[in-house]
Amino acid sequence: MFSFIFALYVLIELTFWFIVSWIVLAVCYPFDKGRKAVHWCSKMICMFFWKVPPTWKQRVEGLEHIDPKKSYVITINHQSMADIISLYFLPLNFRWVSKEEVFRIPYIGQLLIAHGDIPIQRGRASEAMAKVVNDGKMWISRGASIAIFPEGTRSKDGEIHRFKQGAFALAKEAGVEILPVVMDGTRNIFKPKSYWFNWKHRLTVKVLPPISAERVATTDTADMAKEVQEMMTEALAQVRMQN
């Protein structure tokens, strides 16, 4: 019963912010090329989602590593769709890189379009990387960060697997820092094998120290991908030991 009521609340909230987001985009577009105002609307959607259930707990660590005035390439481990709404705890204006199928989901897809997120076609690696680099550099030039799941797909077992190189190629091309972020708890937002919400849900978001643009520029892209993967894998293990 509570899951149904909360799902209805989420639908109403999503509808409200869907309308507001497009109005804000139309009004602010001429003088807000970085879409900070639309990003704020998306942040409100996510914050209202997380903060309403009184038994849900969130822990966010490492915000001191973030300079809100900088643009980053943000790398996140991917466990579920809840990863997307969890990243809005960060005080950054960012654009998502996501498979184009997500852009076809009612409401969600149109919100991603309004937000300015970057759709890519999986299975076309060279074309996808080119689009990530080109569109990513455009948004970074407008003061935004780019958020990418470097695994390229969801982890089926919750562990971090081999990283693809797109995020790291973008960081090198754009001359920006890489900001690794580890999440734990997004896989169990629902009870096992059901669509009922887990009311004892716990979420942890941990921001790791950024890797300098100078280091990104002088390190081989494949080596950087492997190094960040190892760093995030170790951090995820530490987070789980604390929970």
N, C-alpha and C positions, 0 to 999 in steps of 0.2 A: 504493500500500500504506500509506504513512504517513498519507495523507488518510483512509483507511478506519479505521485505528487511532485517529486523533485524533477522528473523528466518533463512534466507539463510546465513547471516553472522555467526550466532551461529553454524549452521551445518558445515560451512567451518572451523571455529575456532576449533570446537570439533574434526573434522577429523585431523587437523594439530596436536593438542595436544595429540590425541589418538596415533598417530604414534610416536611422541616424547616421550611419557610416556613409551611405550614399549621398545624403544631404550635405554632410560635412565635406565630402570629396568635391561635390559640385561647387560649394561656396568657397572652399579654401584652395582649390587647385591652382589658380593663377599665381598665388604667392607662397605656396607650400609644396614645392616640388619634391621634397623629401617625405611628404605625407605623414608628418608627425601627428597631425590632428586625427587622421584616420587610424594611425597606430594607437593613439590614446583610446579610441573607441574599442578597438580590439582588446586592448588591455583591460578595459572595464568589463567586457564580456567574460574574460577569463577570471578576473578577480571576484566577480559576483558568483561565478560558478564555484570557486574554491572556498569562499568564505561563508557561504550560507549554511552548509551542513555543520552543526555544532560539534560533532564527534570527529570530523576530519582534522588532521594535524599536518602542518607543513613546516619544514625546516629549510631555511635558505642560508647557505654558508659561502663565504668568500666574496661578498659584494665589495669588499675593500680593494679587490683586484681590478675593479672596473673603473675606467675614467669615462663618465657619460659624454664627454666632449669628443671622444675618439670614435672612429669606426673600426670594427673588427670583422674578421671572418670567425663566426662562432661555430664550433664543432660540438655536436651533442650525440650521445649514444641513443639508439632508437629501440624502444620496447613496445610502444603502443601509440595510438592517436593522442593520448593524454599528454605525450611529450610536448606537443605543440602548444597546448594551453598552459603548460607548466613553465615554459620559457619566459612568459610575460611577467614573472617575478623579477626579471632583470631590468634595471633602469636604463634601457637602451631602446632606440628606435631601430628596428631591424625588419628585413624582408626575408621570407622563407623561400628556400628552394624545395619544390615538391613535385612528385610525379603528376603528370597532367590529368590522370584519372580522378584525382582528388578535386580538381577544378570543375568536375561534372556533378559533384554531389550538391543537391539543392541546398540553398542558403549558404553552406560552407564554401562552395566553389565561388559564388558571387562575392562573398566576403573576402576571399583570397584575391580576387580580381580587383576589388576596391582598394585593398591593402597594398596592391602592387607586387604581389609575390610572383616568383619565377617558376613557370611550369616547364618540366623537361620530359622527354620521351625516354623511358627506360628501354634498354635493348639497343640503343643507338649511342654508344659510348662517346664517340668523337663529336657528334653533333651536340650531345648533352653537355659535354665539357666546354665546348665553344660558347654555348648559350649561357652557362653558368659564369664563365669569365667575362663575356661581353656585357650581359645584363647586370652582373654583380658589380663590375667596375662603374657602370652608369649610376647605380644606386649609391655606391660608396662615394662617388663624386658629389652626390647630393646630401651627404652627411649621414647616411644610414649604414647599418651593419648588415651582414648577410649571414643567415643561420642555415646550416647544412647538417644533414645526417651523413657523415662520411662512410658509413657502412653501406649506404645506398638502399637498404631495405630494413624492415623490422627484424630484430633478433628473435628467433623462435624459442630460445632457451634462456633469454635474459642476460646472456654474457655478451661481451664486446668482441666482434669479429673483424676480419681484415678491412682496413680502410681503403677506399678508392681515393684517387689523387685530385679530384676536381676542386675540393675546398682549398687544398694547399697550392694548387696552380693559381687559383684566384688570388690568394693572399700574396703570392709572389708577384703576380702581374700588377696588382693594385698597390703594392707597397704598404700593406697594413699588417697589424699584429694578428695572431691566431689566439682566440680565447676559448680554451677547452672548458666544457660544462658537462658534468656527470649528473644523471638523474637515477633515482631508485624509488620504486613504489608505483610507477605508472602502469605496470602490468596488472596489478591487482585492484584496480579501481572498481572492477566488477567481481562478484563472487565467481568461483571456478565453474565453468561450463554453464553460465547463466547470464542474463542481462539485468540481474538485480544488483544494485549498488552495494558495495562493501562499506558499511557504515563505520568500520574500524580502520579505514584507510589511512596510511601514513605516507607522506611524500617528502623526499629529500632532494634538494637541488644544490649542487656544490660547484662553485666557480673556482677553477684552478688559475694559478698565475699565468698571465699571457706570455706568449713567445714573441719576442721583439721582431719588428719588421726587418731589422738588420740581419738577424739570425735566419729568418725565413728566406731572405734574399740570397744568402750564401750557402744554404743547405739544399742538397738534392731533394726534389719533390717527393720521390719515393721514400727516401730516408726520413724526411719530416713526417710523412704519413705514418710510418712505422713507429717513430718516436712518440708522436702524440697518442697513437693507439695504446702503446705500452703505458704511458703516463695516465691515461684515462682508465685503463684496466686496473691499475694499482689503486687509483683513487676510488673506483667503484667497490673494490674489495674492502677498503678502509671504511667506506660509508656503511656497508652491510655489517661490518663488525660492530659499529656504533649503534645500529638499530636493534 
